[in-house]
Amino acid sequence: CTFTDVSTGTTASVHALLRKEDLEEEAGVESSAPFALVRTSDVPNVVQGDTIAISVTTFTIWAVEPDGEGMTDLRLRV
């Protein structure tokens, strides 16, 4: 996939594991959200608002969740 740092306009090819996860939101409402698991070293400056393109779909990153062990979960939206 292609990661884009929106603030600089730079892009990088990265490996990512894409998955959908069921989330329980307020008031017991459930939804499904896409996530991409990437190596933290591949996206060291990732922030909310950057993008990641997987196949023909470009996702906006709206949450960055590093695990402290070298991997970062990116919560995505279309």
MIVOVO-993261 format. One record per residue: residue number from 1; residue in one letter; y negated, x, z negated of N, C-alpha, C in turn. Coordinates in steps of 0.1 Angstrom, whole numbers, plus 5000, padded with zeros to 4 digits. Layout:
REM residues N
<pt k="NUM" r="a" n_yy="Y" n_xx="X" n_zz="Z" ca_yy="Y" ca_xx="X" ca_zz="Z" c_yy="Y" c_xx="X" c_zz="Z"/>
...
***
This chain:
REM residues 78
<pt k="1" r="c" n_yy="5012" n_xx="5008" n_zz="5000" ca_yy="5000" ca_xx="5000" ca_zz="5000" c_yy="4988" c_xx="5009" c_zz="5000"/>
<pt k="2" r="t" n_yy="4976" n_xx="5003" n_zz="5002" ca_yy="4964" ca_xx="5010" ca_zz="5002" c_yy="4954" c_xx="5006" c_zz="4991"/>
<pt k="3" r="f" n_yy="4951" n_xx="5015" n_zz="4983" ca_yy="4941" ca_xx="5013" ca_zz="4972" c_yy="4927" c_xx="5016" c_zz="4976"/>
<pt k="4" r="t" n_yy="4918" n_xx="5008" n_zz="4973" ca_yy="4904" ca_xx="5011" ca_zz="4977" c_yy="4895" c_xx="5011" c_zz="4964"/>
<pt k="5" r="d" n_yy="4888" n_xx="5022" n_zz="4962" ca_yy="4878" ca_xx="5023" ca_zz="4952" c_yy="4865" c_xx="5017" c_zz="4958"/>
<pt k="6" r="v" n_yy="4862" n_xx="5005" n_zz="4954" ca_yy="4851" ca_xx="4998" ca_zz="4960" c_yy="4838" c_xx="5005" c_zz="4957"/>
<pt k="7" r="s" n_yy="4836" n_xx="5011" n_zz="4946" ca_yy="4823" ca_xx="5018" ca_zz="4943" c_yy="4820" c_xx="5029" c_zz="4952"/>
<pt k="8" r="t" n_yy="4831" n_xx="5036" n_zz="4957" ca_yy="4829" ca_xx="5048" ca_zz="4966" c_yy="4833" c_xx="5045" c_zz="4980"/>
<pt k="9" r="g" n_yy="4841" n_xx="5035" n_zz="4982" ca_yy="4846" ca_xx="5032" ca_zz="4996" c_yy="4857" c_xx="5040" c_zz="5000"/>
<pt k="10" r="t" n_yy="4863" n_xx="5048" n_zz="4991" ca_yy="4874" ca_xx="5057" ca_zz="4994" c_yy="4887" c_xx="5049" c_zz="4993"/>
<pt k="11" r="t" n_yy="4897" n_xx="5053" n_zz="5001" ca_yy="4910" ca_xx="5047" ca_zz="5001" c_yy="4921" c_xx="5057" c_zz="4998"/>
<pt k="12" r="a" n_yy="4932" n_xx="5053" n_zz="4993" ca_yy="4944" ca_xx="5062" ca_zz="4991" c_yy="4956" c_xx="5053" c_zz="4993"/>
<pt k="13" r="s" n_yy="4966" n_xx="5060" n_zz="4999" ca_yy="4979" ca_xx="5053" ca_zz="4999" c_yy="4987" c_xx="5056" c_zz="4986"/>
<pt k="14" r="v" n_yy="4992" n_xx="5045" n_zz="4981" ca_yy="4999" ca_xx="5046" ca_zz="4968" c_yy="5012" c_xx="5038" c_zz="4969"/>
<pt k="15" r="h" n_yy="5022" n_xx="5041" n_zz="4961" ca_yy="5034" ca_xx="5033" ca_zz="4959" c_yy="5032" c_xx="5023" c_zz="4948"/>
<pt k="16" r="a" n_yy="5036" n_xx="5011" n_zz="4950" ca_yy="5034" ca_xx="5001" ca_zz="4940" c_yy="5046" c_xx="4991" c_zz="4940"/>
<pt k="17" r="l" n_yy="5049" n_xx="4986" n_zz="4929" ca_yy="5060" ca_xx="4976" ca_zz="4927" c_yy="5053" c_xx="4963" c_zz="4925"/>
<pt k="18" r="l" n_yy="5054" n_xx="4954" n_zz="4935" ca_yy="5047" ca_xx="4941" ca_zz="4934" c_yy="5056" c_xx="4931" c_zz="4928"/>
<pt k="19" r="r" n_yy="5051" n_xx="4923" n_zz="4918" ca_yy="5059" ca_xx="4912" ca_zz="4912" c_yy="5050" c_xx="4901" c_zz="4909"/>
<pt k="20" r="k" n_yy="5056" n_xx="4889" n_zz="4907" ca_yy="5049" ca_xx="4877" ca_zz="4902" c_yy="5054" c_xx="4875" c_zz="4888"/>
<pt k="21" r="e" n_yy="5045" n_xx="4871" n_zz="4879" ca_yy="5048" ca_xx="4869" ca_zz="4865" c_yy="5043" c_xx="4855" c_zz="4861"/>
<pt k="22" r="d" n_yy="5051" n_xx="4848" n_zz="4854" ca_yy="5046" ca_xx="4835" ca_zz="4848" c_yy="5038" c_xx="4838" c_zz="4836"/>
<pt k="23" r="l" n_yy="5026" n_xx="4832" n_zz="4835" ca_yy="5017" ca_xx="4834" ca_zz="4824" c_yy="5014" c_xx="4820" c_zz="4818"/>
<pt k="24" r="e" n_yy="5013" n_xx="4820" n_zz="4805" ca_yy="5009" ca_xx="4808" ca_zz="4798" c_yy="4995" c_xx="4810" c_zz="4794"/>
<pt k="25" r="e" n_yy="4987" n_xx="4800" n_zz="4799" ca_yy="4973" ca_xx="4801" ca_zz="4796" c_yy="4969" c_xx="4791" c_zz="4785"/>
<pt k="26" r="e" n_yy="4956" n_xx="4790" n_zz="4783" ca_yy="4952" ca_xx="4780" ca_zz="4772" c_yy="4957" c_xx="4766" c_zz="4774"/>
<pt k="27" r="a" n_yy="4959" n_xx="4759" n_zz="4764" ca_yy="4964" ca_xx="4745" ca_zz="4764" c_yy="4978" c_xx="4744" c_zz="4770"/>
<pt k="28" r="g" n_yy="4986" n_xx="4755" n_zz="4769" ca_yy="5000" ca_xx="4754" ca_zz="4774" c_yy="5002" c_xx="4753" c_zz="4789"/>
<pt k="29" r="v" n_yy="4991" n_xx="4755" n_zz="4796" ca_yy="4992" ca_xx="4755" ca_zz="4811" c_yy="4999" c_xx="4768" c_zz="4816"/>
<pt k="30" r="e" n_yy="5009" n_xx="4767" n_zz="4824" ca_yy="5015" ca_xx="4779" ca_zz="4830" c_yy="5011" c_xx="4781" c_zz="4844"/>
<pt k="31" r="s" n_yy="5010" n_xx="4794" n_zz="4848" ca_yy="5006" ca_xx="4797" ca_zz="4862" c_yy="5014" c_xx="4810" c_zz="4865"/>
<pt k="32" r="s" n_yy="5014" n_xx="4813" n_zz="4878" ca_yy="5020" ca_xx="4825" ca_zz="4883" c_yy="5010" c_xx="4835" c_zz="4888"/>
<pt k="33" r="a" n_yy="5011" n_xx="4848" n_zz="4884" ca_yy="5001" ca_xx="4857" ca_zz="4889" c_yy="5008" c_xx="4870" c_zz="4894"/>
<pt k="34" r="p" n_yy="5002" n_xx="4875" n_zz="4905" ca_yy="5007" ca_xx="4888" ca_zz="4910" c_yy="5003" c_xx="4900" c_zz="4902"/>
<pt k="35" r="f" n_yy="5012" n_xx="4910" n_zz="4901" ca_yy="5009" ca_xx="4922" ca_zz="4895" c_yy="5014" c_xx="4933" c_zz="4904"/>
<pt k="36" r="a" n_yy="5008" n_xx="4945" n_zz="4903" ca_yy="5013" ca_xx="4957" ca_zz="4910" c_yy="5014" c_xx="4968" c_zz="4899"/>
<pt k="37" r="l" n_yy="5026" n_xx="4974" n_zz="4898" ca_yy="5028" ca_xx="4985" ca_zz="4889" c_yy="5027" c_xx="4998" c_zz="4897"/>
<pt k="38" r="v" n_yy="5017" n_xx="5007" n_zz="4893" ca_yy="5014" ca_xx="5019" ca_zz="4900" c_yy="5014" c_xx="5031" c_zz="4890"/>
<pt k="39" r="r" n_yy="5016" n_xx="5043" n_zz="4895" ca_yy="5014" ca_xx="5055" ca_zz="4887" c_yy="5000" c_xx="5057" c_zz="4884"/>
<pt k="40" r="t" n_yy="4997" n_xx="5059" n_zz="4871" ca_yy="4983" ca_xx="5061" ca_zz="4866" c_yy="4976" c_xx="5072" c_zz="4874"/>
<pt k="41" r="s" n_yy="4984" n_xx="5083" n_zz="4876" ca_yy="4978" ca_xx="5094" ca_zz="4883" c_yy="4974" c_xx="5091" c_zz="4898"/>
<pt k="42" r="d" n_yy="4980" n_xx="5081" n_zz="4904" ca_yy="4976" ca_xx="5077" ca_zz="4917" c_yy="4963" c_xx="5069" c_zz="4918"/>
<pt k="43" r="v" n_yy="4959" n_xx="5063" n_zz="4907" ca_yy="4947" ca_xx="5055" ca_zz="4906" c_yy="4939" c_xx="5058" c_zz="4893"/>
<pt k="44" r="p" n_yy="4935" n_xx="5071" n_zz="4892" ca_yy="4929" ca_xx="5075" ca_zz="4879" c_yy="4916" c_xx="5068" c_zz="4875"/>
<pt k="45" r="n" n_yy="4908" n_xx="5064" n_zz="4885" ca_yy="4895" ca_xx="5057" ca_zz="4883" c_yy="4895" c_xx="5042" c_zz="4886"/>
<pt k="46" r="v" n_yy="4907" n_xx="5036" n_zz="4886" ca_yy="4907" ca_xx="5022" ca_zz="4889" c_yy="4900" c_xx="5013" c_zz="4879"/>
<pt k="47" r="v" n_yy="4892" n_xx="5004" n_zz="4885" ca_yy="4885" ca_xx="4995" ca_zz="4876" c_yy="4886" c_xx="4981" c_zz="4882"/>
<pt k="48" r="q" n_yy="4882" n_xx="4971" n_zz="4874" ca_yy="4882" ca_xx="4957" ca_zz="4878" c_yy="4873" c_xx="4956" c_zz="4890"/>
<pt k="49" r="g" n_yy="4877" n_xx="4949" n_zz="4901" ca_yy="4869" ca_xx="4947" ca_zz="4913" c_yy="4874" c_xx="4956" c_zz="4924"/>
<pt k="50" r="d" n_yy="4881" n_xx="4967" n_zz="4922" ca_yy="4887" ca_xx="4975" ca_zz="4932" c_yy="4898" c_xx="4966" c_zz="4939"/>
<pt k="51" r="t" n_yy="4903" n_xx="4971" n_zz="4951" ca_yy="4912" ca_xx="4963" ca_zz="4958" c_yy="4925" c_xx="4971" c_zz="4961"/>
<pt k="52" r="i" n_yy="4936" n_xx="4964" n_zz="4964" ca_yy="4948" ca_xx="4970" ca_zz="4968" c_yy="4954" c_xx="4961" c_zz="4979"/>
<pt k="53" r="a" n_yy="4957" n_xx="4967" n_zz="4991" ca_yy="4962" ca_xx="4960" ca_zz="5002" c_yy="4977" c_xx="4962" c_zz="5003"/>
<pt k="54" r="i" n_yy="4985" n_xx="4951" n_zz="5003" ca_yy="4999" ca_xx="4952" ca_zz="5004" c_yy="5004" c_xx="4944" c_zz="5016"/>
<pt k="55" r="s" n_yy="5010" n_xx="4950" n_zz="5025" ca_yy="5013" ca_xx="4943" ca_zz="5038" c_yy="5000" c_xx="4938" c_zz="5044"/>
<pt k="56" r="v" n_yy="4999" n_xx="4925" n_zz="5047" ca_yy="4987" ca_xx="4920" ca_zz="5053" c_yy="4978" c_xx="4913" c_zz="5043"/>
<pt k="57" r="t" n_yy="4981" n_xx="4914" n_zz="5030" ca_yy="4973" ca_xx="4907" ca_zz="5020" c_yy="4965" c_xx="4917" c_zz="5012"/>
<pt k="58" r="t" n_yy="4952" n_xx="4915" n_zz="5010" ca_yy="4943" ca_xx="4923" ca_zz="5002" c_yy="4941" c_xx="4916" c_zz="4989"/>
<pt k="59" r="f" n_yy="4944" n_xx="4922" n_zz="4978" ca_yy="4942" ca_xx="4916" ca_zz="4965" c_yy="4930" c_xx="4923" c_zz="4958"/>
<pt k="60" r="t" n_yy="4923" n_xx="4916" n_zz="4950" ca_yy="4913" ca_xx="4921" ca_zz="4941" c_yy="4919" c_xx="4924" c_zz="4927"/>
<pt k="61" r="i" n_yy="4916" n_xx="4935" n_zz="4922" ca_yy="4922" ca_xx="4939" ca_zz="4908" c_yy="4912" c_xx="4932" c_zz="4898"/>
<pt k="62" r="w" n_yy="4918" n_xx="4924" n_zz="4889" ca_yy="4910" ca_xx="4918" ca_zz="4879" c_yy="4913" c_xx="4922" c_zz="4865"/>
<pt k="63" r="a" n_yy="4924" n_xx="4930" n_zz="4863" ca_yy="4927" ca_xx="4935" ca_zz="4850" c_yy="4935" c_xx="4948" c_zz="4852"/>
<pt k="64" r="v" n_yy="4932" n_xx="4958" n_zz="4844" ca_yy="4939" ca_xx="4971" ca_zz="4845" c_yy="4945" c_xx="4973" c_zz="4831"/>
<pt k="65" r="e" n_yy="4958" n_xx="4975" n_zz="4831" ca_yy="4966" ca_xx="4976" ca_zz="4819" c_yy="4975" c_xx="4989" c_zz="4819"/>
<pt k="66" r="p" n_yy="4969" n_xx="5000" n_zz="4815" ca_yy="4977" ca_xx="5013" ca_zz="4814" c_yy="4987" c_xx="5012" c_zz="4803"/>
<pt k="67" r="d" n_yy="4999" n_xx="5017" n_zz="4804" ca_yy="5009" ca_xx="5016" ca_zz="4794" c_yy="5009" c_xx="5028" c_zz="4785"/>
<pt k="68" r="g" n_yy="5001" n_xx="5038" n_zz="4788" ca_yy="5000" ca_xx="5050" ca_zz="4779" c_yy="5012" c_xx="5060" c_zz="4782"/>
<pt k="69" r="e" n_yy="5020" n_xx="5057" n_zz="4792" ca_yy="5032" ca_xx="5066" ca_zz="4795" c_yy="5032" c_xx="5069" c_zz="4809"/>
<pt k="70" r="g" n_yy="5021" n_xx="5068" n_zz="4816" ca_yy="5020" ca_xx="5072" ca_zz="4830" c_yy="5020" c_xx="5061" c_zz="4841"/>
<pt k="71" r="m" n_yy="5021" n_xx="5049" n_zz="4836" ca_yy="5021" ca_xx="5038" ca_zz="4846" c_yy="5010" c_xx="5028" c_zz="4842"/>
<pt k="72" r="t" n_yy="5005" n_xx="5021" n_zz="4852" ca_yy="4994" ca_xx="5011" ca_zz="4850" c_yy="4998" c_xx="4998" c_zz="4857"/>
<pt k="73" r="d" n_yy="4996" n_xx="4987" n_zz="4850" ca_yy="4999" ca_xx="4974" ca_zz="4856" c_yy="4985" c_xx="4969" c_zz="4860"/>
<pt k="74" r="l" n_yy="4985" n_xx="4965" n_zz="4873" ca_yy="4972" ca_xx="4959" ca_zz="4878" c_yy="4975" c_xx="4944" c_zz="4880"/>
<pt k="75" r="r" n_yy="4967" n_xx="4936" n_zz="4873" ca_yy="4967" ca_xx="4922" ca_zz="4875" c_yy="4959" c_xx="4918" c_zz="4887"/>
<pt k="76" r="l" n_yy="4964" n_xx="4911" n_zz="4897" ca_yy="4958" ca_xx="4909" ca_zz="4910" c_yy="4954" c_xx="4894" c_zz="4912"/>
<pt k="77" r="r" n_yy="4945" n_xx="4892" n_zz="4921" ca_yy="4942" ca_xx="4879" ca_zz="4926" c_yy="4938" c_xx="4880" c_zz="4941"/>
<pt k="78" r="v" n_yy="4941" n_xx="4869" n_zz="4948" ca_yy="4939" ca_xx="4870" ca_zz="4963" c_yy="4924" c_xx="4867" c_zz="4966"/>
***
